[in-house]
C-alpha cells in the first residue's frame, strides 16, 4: 500500500461526528472531485477506504444516496449523481443557485467552525489530494478544476496557518507543499497524526543517513589527502637518497624520515606519537615540509 493510500485509510476511519462537519467534508469533496455541476456529480477514486466512506458521508450530510455506485472489483471506484432534485438540494445546502451559478466558489459561512474547516480540507484531500512517500521526497498537493475555488481555499489555508504554493497544470489548479514540517502539520490537521508521525520518522532516518554519509565522505577525503601527502613525503625521501643527501640530514630529520619509511600508511598524528619523545602533529608536519623542501633544492 502506498503512503498516500495509508493516509486516506487513516482519514477514512474518522467518523463525521457532527452533521455540520459532514456537510463541510462533502463540500471539500465536491469542489475537488472530477465533476460538480448543476447537471452531474462524478467522483472517481482509487482509494477503497474513501469509497467505503463516501456513501455514509453523503447520507449524513444530505440524506441522499448516489444514483450510481462502483462495481465490485479492482480499479477505480466511480460514484455519480444525475438526479436534478438531488443536485439542487446539495446546491441549496451550500448556498448556491444551481440554475444561475456559473463559477463555483467557497461559501465561508459553512466553514465558520474550526472543526468544519478541518473537515472541509480533509474532503478536499480525499477527493483531489495526493502525497508522496516521504522516504523519496516531500510533496503534498490538492488539485481542483476551479480557479476561484483554488484561490479561496488558498486564503482559507493561510488563515489557519498554512502557506501553500500554487501552480496550474493541464487545465487544473494545484495547491502544494514541499516542506516536511508543513505536510506533517497539514496531515495532523486533517486527522492523520499517525501518518504525520511517519513523515517525522522518515525525516529523522534520512537525516541520520545523510549525516553518516557526510562523515564517511569526509573521512574518505581526509584519508585520501593523508595517503597523497605520505606518498609525496616518501618520494622526497627517495630523492634525497638517490642524490646522496640522506646521510647528511640532521639527526631529527633523518629520524623522522626513518619513521615515515617504516610506517608508510601512518597519519602525521600517529607518526608524532611514535617519535621519542613524542612530538606534536604540527612539529612532525614541519619536519616533513623541510624534507620535501630539501629534496627540491
C-alpha positions as CSV (number, residue, x, y, z in Angstrom):
1,X,0.0,0.0,0.0
2,X,1.4,3.4,-0.9
3,X,1.9,6.1,1.7
4,X,-0.9,8.2,0.1
5,X,-3.3,5.2,0.4
6,X,-2.3,4.8,4.1
7,X,-3.1,8.5,4.7
8,X,-6.6,8.2,3.1
9,X,-7.1,4.9,5.0
10,X,-6.4,6.7,8.3
11,X,-8.6,9.6,7.4
12,X,-11.4,7.3,6.4
13,X,-11.6,5.9,9.9
14,X,-12.6,9.2,11.3
15,X,-16.4,9.3,12.0
16,X,-18.1,12.5,10.9
17,X,-19.5,13.1,14.4
18,X,-21.5,16.3,13.6
19,X,-23.7,17.0,10.6
20,X,-22.1,20.4,10.0
21,X,-18.7,18.6,9.7
22,X,-20.1,16.0,7.3
23,X,-21.5,18.9,5.2
24,X,-18.1,20.6,5.2
25,X,-16.2,17.5,4.3
26,X,-18.7,16.8,1.5
27,X,-18.2,20.4,0.3
28,X,-14.4,19.8,0.1
29,X,-15.0,16.5,-1.8
30,X,-17.3,18.1,-4.4
31,X,-15.1,21.2,-5.0
32,X,-12.1,18.9,-5.6
33,X,-13.8,16.0,-7.3
34,X,-13.9,15.2,-11.0
35,X,-17.3,16.8,-11.8
36,X,-19.6,19.0,-9.7
37,X,-22.1,20.9,-11.8
38,X,-25.9,21.5,-11.9
39,X,-26.2,18.6,-14.3
40,X,-24.0,15.9,-12.7
41,X,-21.8,14.9,-9.9
42,X,-19.0,12.4,-10.6
43,X,-16.4,11.3,-8.0
44,X,-13.6,8.9,-9.1
45,X,-11.1,7.5,-6.6
46,X,-8.6,4.7,-6.3
47,X,-8.9,4.6,-2.5
48,X,-11.3,1.8,-1.5
49,X,-11.3,3.2,2.0
50,X,-12.6,6.6,0.8
51,X,-15.0,4.7,-1.5
52,X,-16.5,3.0,1.6
53,X,-16.7,6.2,3.5
54,X,-18.3,8.3,0.7
55,X,-21.9,7.0,0.7
56,X,-22.1,7.2,4.5
57,X,-20.8,10.8,4.4
58,X,-23.4,11.9,1.8
59,X,-26.1,10.2,3.7
60,X,-25.2,12.1,6.9
61,X,-24.6,15.4,5.1
62,X,-27.5,15.5,2.7
63,X,-29.7,12.5,3.4
64,X,-29.1,11.4,-0.2
65,X,-27.7,8.3,-2.0
66,X,-25.7,8.2,-5.2
67,X,-27.5,7.3,-8.4
68,X,-24.6,5.0,-9.4
69,X,-22.2,3.2,-7.1
70,X,-18.9,1.5,-8.1
71,X,-19.0,-2.1,-9.3
72,X,-17.2,-4.7,-7.2
73,X,-13.7,-5.4,-8.3
74,X,-10.3,-3.7,-8.6
75,X,-9.6,-0.5,-10.3
76,X,-11.1,3.0,-10.0
77,X,-14.2,3.5,-7.9
78,X,-16.8,5.7,-9.6
79,X,-19.8,7.4,-7.9
80,X,-22.3,9.5,-9.9
81,X,-25.4,11.5,-9.3
82,X,-27.6,13.0,-12.1
83,X,-31.0,13.4,-10.4
84,X,-31.7,17.2,-10.7
85,X,-33.6,17.2,-7.4
86,X,-30.7,15.7,-5.5
87,X,-28.2,18.0,-7.1
88,X,-30.4,21.1,-6.5
89,X,-30.7,20.1,-2.8
90,X,-26.9,19.9,-2.5
91,X,-26.6,23.3,-4.1
92,X,-29.2,24.8,-1.8
93,X,-27.3,23.5,1.3
94,X,-24.2,25.1,0.1
95,X,-26.0,28.4,-0.6
96,X,-25.6,28.1,-4.4
97,X,-28.2,28.6,-7.1
98,X,-28.0,25.6,-9.4
99,X,-29.8,27.4,-12.2
100,X,-27.6,30.6,-12.1
101,X,-24.2,29.6,-10.7
102,X,-21.5,29.9,-13.4
103,X,-18.3,29.6,-11.4
104,X,-18.1,27.6,-8.1
105,X,-16.8,29.4,-5.0
106,X,-16.3,28.6,-1.4
107,X,-19.1,29.6,0.9
108,X,-17.2,30.5,4.1
109,X,-20.4,30.7,6.0
110,X,-20.4,26.9,6.0
111,X,-16.8,26.8,7.4
112,X,-17.1,29.1,10.4
113,X,-16.1,26.5,13.0
114,X,-12.5,25.2,13.2
115,X,-13.7,21.6,13.1
116,X,-15.7,22.3,9.9
117,X,-12.6,23.9,8.2
118,X,-10.5,20.8,9.1
119,X,-13.3,18.6,7.7
120,X,-13.5,20.7,4.5
121,X,-9.8,20.3,3.9
122,X,-10.0,16.6,4.7
123,X,-12.7,16.2,2.0
124,X,-10.6,18.2,-0.5
125,X,-7.6,16.0,0.1
126,X,-9.6,12.8,-0.1
127,X,-11.1,13.7,-3.5
128,X,-8.3,15.7,-5.1
129,X,-5.2,15.2,-3.0
130,X,-2.1,13.2,-3.0
131,X,1.1,12.9,-1.0
132,X,4.4,11.2,-2.0
133,X,6.3,8.6,0.0
134,X,8.4,10.7,2.5
135,X,11.3,8.3,2.1
136,X,11.6,9.6,-1.5
137,X,10.7,13.2,-1.3
138,X,8.3,15.7,0.3
139,X,5.3,16.7,-1.7
140,X,1.6,17.1,-1.0
141,X,-0.9,18.6,-3.3
142,X,-4.6,19.4,-3.8
143,X,-6.0,19.6,-7.3
144,X,-9.2,21.3,-8.5
145,X,-10.5,22.3,-11.9
146,X,-12.0,25.6,-10.4
147,X,-9.7,28.6,-10.4
148,X,-11.8,30.6,-8.0
149,X,-12.0,27.7,-5.6
150,X,-8.2,27.3,-5.7
151,X,-7.7,30.9,-4.8
152,X,-10.3,30.9,-2.0
153,X,-9.0,27.7,-0.5
154,X,-5.5,29.1,-0.5
155,X,-6.7,32.1,1.5
156,X,-8.6,29.7,3.8
157,X,-5.4,27.6,4.4
158,X,-3.4,30.8,5.1
159,X,-5.9,31.8,7.7
160,X,-5.4,28.6,9.6
161,X,-1.6,28.8,9.4
162,X,-0.6,27.1,6.2
163,X,1.3,28.7,3.2
164,X,0.7,26.5,0.1
165,X,2.4,27.2,-3.2
166,X,0.2,27.3,-6.3
167,X,0.7,26.2,-9.9
168,X,-1.6,25.5,-12.9
169,X,-1.3,22.1,-14.6
170,X,-3.2,20.9,-17.7
171,X,-6.2,23.0,-17.0
172,X,-6.3,22.3,-13.3
173,X,-5.1,24.4,-10.3
174,X,-2.8,22.9,-7.8
175,X,-2.1,23.9,-4.1
176,X,1.0,22.2,-2.8
177,X,3.6,21.9,0.0
178,X,7.2,20.7,-0.4
179,X,8.3,21.3,3.3
180,X,8.1,18.2,5.5
181,X,7.0,20.2,8.6
182,X,4.1,21.8,6.6
183,X,3.0,18.4,5.4
184,X,3.2,17.0,8.9
185,X,1.1,19.8,10.3
186,X,-1.4,19.6,7.5
187,X,-1.9,15.9,7.9
188,X,-2.3,16.3,11.6
189,X,-5.0,19.0,11.0
190,X,-6.8,16.7,8.6
191,X,-6.9,13.9,11.2
192,X,-4.0,11.7,10.2
193,X,-1.4,12.1,13.1
194,X,-0.1,8.5,12.6
195,X,1.0,9.2,9.0
196,X,2.3,12.6,10.1
197,X,4.5,10.8,12.6
198,X,5.6,8.6,9.8
199,X,6.9,11.6,7.9
200,X,8.8,12.7,11.0
201,X,10.4,9.3,11.4
202,X,11.4,9.2,7.7
203,X,12.9,12.6,8.1
204,X,15.0,11.6,11.1
205,X,16.2,8.4,9.3
206,X,17.1,10.4,6.2
207,X,19.0,13.0,8.3
208,X,20.8,10.2,10.1
209,X,21.8,8.5,6.8
210,X,22.9,11.9,5.3
211,X,24.9,12.6,8.4
212,X,26.6,9.2,8.2
213,X,27.3,9.7,4.5
214,X,28.8,13.1,5.1
215,X,31.1,11.8,7.8
216,X,32.1,8.8,5.7
217,X,32.8,11.1,2.7
218,X,34.7,13.5,4.9
219,X,36.8,10.7,6.4
220,X,37.4,9.2,2.9
221,X,38.5,12.6,1.6
222,X,40.8,13.1,4.6
223,X,42.2,9.6,4.2
224,X,42.9,10.3,0.5
225,X,44.7,13.5,1.4
226,X,46.8,11.7,4.1
227,X,47.7,9.0,1.6
228,X,48.7,11.6,-1.1
229,X,50.8,13.5,1.5
230,X,52.5,10.3,2.6
231,X,53.4,9.4,-1.0
232,X,54.8,12.9,-1.5
233,X,56.9,12.5,1.6
234,X,58.2,9.1,0.6
235,X,59.1,10.4,-2.8
236,X,61.0,13.3,-1.3
237,X,63.0,10.8,0.9
238,X,63.8,8.7,-2.1
239,X,65.1,11.7,-4.0
240,X,67.3,12.6,-1.0
241,X,68.7,9.0,-1.0
242,X,69.3,9.0,-4.8
243,X,71.2,12.2,-4.6
244,X,73.3,11.1,-1.6
245,X,71.9,13.8,0.7
246,X,70.1,11.4,3.0
247,X,73.1,10.6,5.2
248,X,73.9,14.3,5.7
249,X,70.4,15.1,7.1
250,X,70.2,16.4,10.7
251,X,69.5,13.6,13.1
252,X,66.0,14.8,13.8
253,X,65.0,14.9,10.1
254,X,66.7,11.6,9.4
255,X,64.8,10.0,12.4
256,X,61.5,11.3,11.1
257,X,62.3,10.1,7.6
258,X,63.1,6.6,9.0
259,X,59.7,6.6,10.8
260,X,57.9,7.5,7.6
261,X,59.6,4.7,5.7
262,X,58.8,2.2,8.4
263,X,55.2,3.4,8.6
264,X,54.2,4.5,5.1
265,X,50.4,4.4,5.8
266,X,50.5,6.2,9.2
267,X,49.0,9.6,9.7
268,X,51.0,12.5,10.9
269,X,49.4,12.3,14.3
270,X,50.4,8.6,14.5
271,X,54.0,9.4,13.4
272,X,54.1,12.2,16.0
273,X,53.2,9.7,18.8
274,X,55.9,7.3,17.6
275,X,58.6,9.8,18.0
276,X,60.8,9.5,21.1
277,X,60.0,11.7,22.9
278,X,56.5,12.2,21.2
279,X,56.0,15.3,19.2
280,X,53.0,17.4,18.2
281,X,51.3,16.9,14.9
282,X,52.5,20.4,14.0
283,X,56.1,19.6,14.7
284,X,56.1,16.4,12.6
285,X,54.4,18.3,9.8
286,X,57.1,21.0,9.9
287,X,59.8,18.3,9.6
288,X,58.1,16.7,6.6
289,X,57.8,20.0,4.8
290,X,61.5,20.5,5.5
291,X,62.4,17.1,3.9
292,X,60.3,17.9,0.8
293,X,61.9,21.4,0.6
294,X,65.5,19.9,0.8
295,X,64.6,17.2,-1.8
296,X,63.8,20.0,-4.3
297,X,66.9,22.1,-3.9
